[in-house]
Amino acid sequence: MENLVIRHAQLTDATQLCNAERETAKTPGLLVSRPGEFNTAAFERKILALKDDGLYLVVEWNDQIVGHALLEPMGLEAFKHVMSLTIVVHPDYVGQGIGHVLMTRLLQWAGDRPGLVKVELRVREVNRRARHLYLKFGFVEEGRLEKRIRLPDGSLIADITMAWFAPEQS
Ligand SMILES: CC(C)(COP(=O)(O)OP(=O)(O)OC[C@H]1O[C@@H](n2cnc3c(N)ncnc32)[C@H](O)[C@@H]1OP(=O)(O)O)[C@@H](O)C(=O)NCCC(=O)NCCS
């Protein structure tokens, strides 16, 4: 895809981002939250929080937001060297390289951030596309949390924990 614009998320994006995640969540096995569990206020809070400490990016194509991704701190002093990654390419735009573009930008930022040692994420075992993307960007599987996610049909699936380690800073 050409003419993608990547920028920092703004408060006014919250409704669109919330709607996109709600839509994404209609497909079981991608996100953990169910469609009814999203609200705009939570998106606004996160956008504000990450302005000061973290990274919240959106990607636009033809003036339309087509994906977003974030790196957030984990709160405690002992975890200061670790950030948690979330990425969502919006429905209708998956499989066209946008995830690749967002991951490139996130990990460039992570690699440049003083003191950052590790980026963590969790991905559902059935989410082959996401797992492929993470492996491609150098994430390693660290663990498997069996029967962690209940899908709407009642079945239980595993969550995989993955991590990326920043290159040593000289
Ligand atoms: C996972 C996600 C971020 C990937 O972004 P994307 O823009 O769709 O992915 P890209 O087009 O950049 O790349 C997808 C890669 O996966 C591969 N792929 C696609 N479907 C696949 C499958 N079923 N199994 C394995 N690999 C697959 C593609 O071939 C491509 O790899 P390549 O670059 O080596 O050819 C995006 O699909 C998404 O947000 N999905 C919904 C929400 C979600 O799952 N978020 C992650 C939660 S942990």
The ligand as a MOL file (V3000), in Angstrom:
LIG
                    3D

  0  0  0     0  0            999 V3000
M  V30 BEGIN CTAB
M  V30 COUNTS 48 50 0 0 0
M  V30 BEGIN ATOM
M  V30 1 C -2.0620 -9.4950 13.0470 0
M  V30 2 C -1.9990 -8.2120 12.2310 0
M  V30 3 C -1.4760 -7.0720 13.0920 0
M  V30 4 C -1.0440 -8.3820 11.0490 0
M  V30 5 O -1.0450 -7.2120 10.2760 0
M  V30 6 P -1.3570 -7.3010 8.7060 0
M  V30 7 O -1.2790 -5.9460 8.1430 0
M  V30 8 O -2.6330 -8.0420 8.5230 0
M  V30 9 O -0.1310 -8.2010 8.2770 0
M  V30 10 P 0.8830 -8.0060 7.0790 0
M  V30 11 O 0.1060 -7.9150 5.8090 0
M  V30 12 O 1.8230 -6.8910 7.3780 0
M  V30 13 O 1.7200 -9.3640 7.1710 0
M  V30 14 C 1.0670 -10.5460 7.3920 0
M  V30 15 C 2.0610 -11.6680 7.2890 0
M  V30 16 O 1.3990 -12.8310 7.7640 0
M  V30 17 C 1.3510 -13.8020 6.7360 0
M  V30 18 N 0.0950 -14.5140 6.9210 0
M  V30 19 C -1.1320 -14.1400 6.5640 0
M  V30 20 N -2.0210 -15.0780 6.9290 0
M  V30 21 C -1.3210 -16.0660 7.5380 0
M  V30 22 C -1.6520 -17.3080 8.1430 0
M  V30 23 N -2.9200 -17.7240 8.1990 0
M  V30 24 N -0.6540 -18.0650 8.6870 0
M  V30 25 C 0.6400 -17.6490 8.6480 0
M  V30 26 N 1.0020 -16.4610 8.0890 0
M  V30 27 C 0.0400 -15.6950 7.5350 0
M  V30 28 C 1.4700 -13.0200 5.4550 0
M  V30 29 O 1.9520 -13.8470 4.4050 0
M  V30 30 C 2.4670 -11.9610 5.8670 0
M  V30 31 O 3.7450 -12.5070 5.9640 0
M  V30 32 P 4.9230 -12.1570 4.9220 0
M  V30 33 O 5.1610 -10.6730 5.0650 0
M  V30 34 O 6.0660 -12.9920 5.4180 0
M  V30 35 O 4.3990 -12.5440 3.5810 0
M  V30 36 C -3.4000 -7.8550 11.6660 0
M  V30 37 O -3.8220 -8.8790 10.7950 0
M  V30 38 C -4.4430 -7.6070 12.7290 0
M  V30 39 O -4.4220 -6.5820 13.3800 0
M  V30 40 N -5.3830 -8.5240 12.9000 0
M  V30 41 C -6.5080 -8.3480 13.7870 0
M  V30 42 C -6.1200 -8.0120 15.2280 0
M  V30 43 C -5.0220 -8.8900 15.7440 0
M  V30 44 O -5.0020 -10.0820 15.5130 0
M  V30 45 N -4.0960 -8.2590 16.4790 0
M  V30 46 C -3.0130 -8.9720 17.1270 0
M  V30 47 C -3.4860 -9.5260 18.4320 0
M  V30 48 S -2.1610 -10.3500 19.3140 0
M  V30 END ATOM
M  V30 BEGIN BOND
M  V30 1 1 1 2
M  V30 2 1 2 3
M  V30 3 1 2 4
M  V30 4 1 2 36
M  V30 5 1 4 5
M  V30 6 1 5 6
M  V30 7 2 6 7
M  V30 8 1 6 8
M  V30 9 1 6 9
M  V30 10 1 9 10
M  V30 11 2 10 11
M  V30 12 1 10 12
M  V30 13 1 10 13
M  V30 14 1 13 14
M  V30 15 1 14 15
M  V30 16 1 15 16
M  V30 17 1 15 30
M  V30 18 1 16 17
M  V30 19 1 17 18
M  V30 20 1 17 28
M  V30 21 1 18 19
M  V30 22 1 18 27
M  V30 23 2 19 20
M  V30 24 1 20 21
M  V30 25 1 21 22
M  V30 26 2 21 27
M  V30 27 1 22 23
M  V30 28 2 22 24
M  V30 29 1 24 25
M  V30 30 2 25 26
M  V30 31 1 26 27
M  V30 32 1 28 29
M  V30 33 1 28 30
M  V30 34 1 30 31
M  V30 35 1 31 32
M  V30 36 2 32 33
M  V30 37 1 32 34
M  V30 38 1 32 35
M  V30 39 1 36 37
M  V30 40 1 36 38
M  V30 41 2 38 39
M  V30 42 1 38 40
M  V30 43 1 40 41
M  V30 44 1 41 42
M  V30 45 1 42 43
M  V30 46 2 43 44
M  V30 47 1 43 45
M  V30 48 1 45 46
M  V30 49 1 46 47
M  V30 50 1 47 48
M  V30 END BOND
M  V30 END CTAB
M  END
